[in-house]
């Protein structure tokens, strides 16, 4: 029997329906199109197009993985973030759309896109936040640190693929321990899930994101305490710190930063209206809270 795009799509949608995955037809379109490097519109416009055995096998292998709740980004080994495609590995967290809130917040705080800034990304993972910022600030230089060597290597590979290896440097280290000097902007998306809550995570997260990138300790705030203790020595009078926070953690993280000598500039909400990013400056900067504030939701 000759395989076609239409028959593969029907087979994939049926398997995903049986596995009780949401929006099976949409997922099937994305799976088939991405695996075969086609535009989704091609599946609708040319369902009669034949597919050779090798290509059919690739789709079926990917389908088995998706039925087992593996995210498509993990199957493909890549994820789009800030309109840029980043390579993923088992050593890195899969970037989420809400993390773009950190990038947006920094862009709102620093209007001069040509400023020769020095960025520091603590717990860089794929390097997605840092590299997204470097795409917006072409005169800037970035430094990323991750405790996992494989993550630092992945970030280096992403920087090279984006043509910014000369201004993006990645190191292996435990948060800011190996770092000296002062930076204009420090960013972080640390682990913030309470240890006891890890068992309740969806299979797509629990099985495929590295636990080290998720586990924030007993209350989910352990990494913020470690970061906050190092920030004063890395920040000048006008330096900015921006971090992602979990659901309902805005006020607690703001309190940790204040206790370590920083003043809260503001908090940013993501597209769902959830406080997702806390921004702070050195204590000499007049403290202010604007916008919606750092309120738990």
C-alpha positions, -999 to +999 in steps of 0.1 A: +000+000+000+013+034-010+017+058+019+006+094+015+007+125+037-031+121+042-028+085+053+000+092+077-019+121+092-050+100+097-029+072+114-011+097+137-044+114+147-060+081+155-031+070+177-031+103+195-068+101+200-065+066+215-038+079+238-062+106+250-039+134+241-056+168+236-062+182+201-050+150+184-055+163+148-035+195+155-008+175+172-007+150+143-003+178+118+026+193+137+042+159+142+040+149+105+050+183+092+079+188+115+093+152+111+092+155+073+103+192+073+071+204+056+049+234+061+017+224+079-002+239+050+013+212+027-006+185+046-039+202+038-030+212+003-015+180-009-027+150+012-023+128-019+015+133-020+033+100-016+058+094+012+086+069+009+092+041+034+121+058+052+101+089+058+071+069+070+093+051+094+106+084+108+070+096+114+060+064+132+091+064+154+083+100+164+046+090+169+055+063+194+075+088+214+046+114+213+021+087+225+044+081+254+039+118+263+073+130+250+070+167+239+074+174+202+103+198+210+122+169+227+115+146+198+128+172+173+156+184+196+147+220+191+124+247+205+115+281+192+119+309+217+116+346+210+113+337+173+147+319+174+152+282+171+173+267+199+188+232+202+177+211+232+195+183+250+187+161+279+209+185+300+187+215+294+152+227+304+128+230+275+122+268+272+086+278+279+067+308+263+062+324+296+100+328+301+098+353+273+084+376+299+119+381+313+131+393+279+102+416+275+107+431+310+144+439+302+135+455+269+110+478+287+137+487+313+165+495+288+152+515+258+187+520+243+192+490+220+227+501+211+241+502+246+273+482+251+259+462+280+274+433+299+248+405+305+252+376+330+228+347+328+229+324+359+217+289+352+217+295+314+205+261+302+200+264+264+212+300+266+178+311+252+172+342+275+208+355+270+209+348+233+174+364+228+187+395+245+219+396+224+197+395+193+180+427+206+212+444+219+238+440+191+265+459+209+262+438+241+283+410+254+269+380+273+282+355+298+263+324+308+269+300+336+255+265+342+265+239+368+259+212+341+287+209+315+263+195+289+241+226+293+270+250+288+280+230+257+244+232+243+243+270+249+277+274+231+263+254+202+232+276+200+254+307+201+275+294+173+244+285+152+231+320+157+265+336+147+271+353+180+298+330+195+322+359+196+300+379+220+284+350+240+306+331+264+295+301+285+311+286+315+305+257+339+300+268+375+278+268+406+257+299+401+279+330+405+308+313+423+333+315+394+322+350+384+340+383+391+333+418+380+302+440+376+274+434+351+248+458+337+221+431+336+219+398+355+192+373+345+181+340+358+154+314+354+163+292+384+145+260+395+114+270+415+092+240+420+089+228+456+105+193+459+072+177+471+053+191+441+076+174+416+056+142+419+025+160+406+041+174+374+027+163+341+045+133+326+057+156+297+077+176+322+086+151+349+102+125+325+119+148+300+131+180+318+161+174+340+151+173+377+180+196+386+164+223+365+131+220+382+137+213+419+138+245+439+141+228+473+115+224+501+097+256+494+108+262+458+128+293+469+162+278+477+179+289+445+167+325+449+184+326+483+216+314+468+214+339+439+205+369+461+235+365+484+258+369+454+240+397+436+253+428+455+290+421+446+280+417+409+259+448+405+268+485+401+245+514+411+224+511+379+227+474+373+194+454+368+185+420+380+156+401+364+144+366+373+115+343+364+093+332+393+067+305+397+030+309+404+024+329+435+062+334+443+065+371+434+062+385+468+084+359+484+112+364+459+109+402+462+113+398+500+145+376+495+160+402+472+152+431+496+168+411+525+200+410+505+202+447+499+183+451+466+154+473+459+124+461+438+119+481+406+087+463+395+072+429+386+060+418+352+030+396+344+030+370+316+003+369+289-020+349+313-018+377+338+005+358+362+034+375+379+063+359+361+093+382+365+107+403+394+131+431+386+155+446+411+183+471+413+210+480+438+197+494+471+210+529+463+184+531+435+152+545+449+128+516+455+096+516+436+069+491+427+049+499+395+024+482+373+006+454+390+032+449+417+046+417+432+014+402+445+007+365+448-019+352+423 
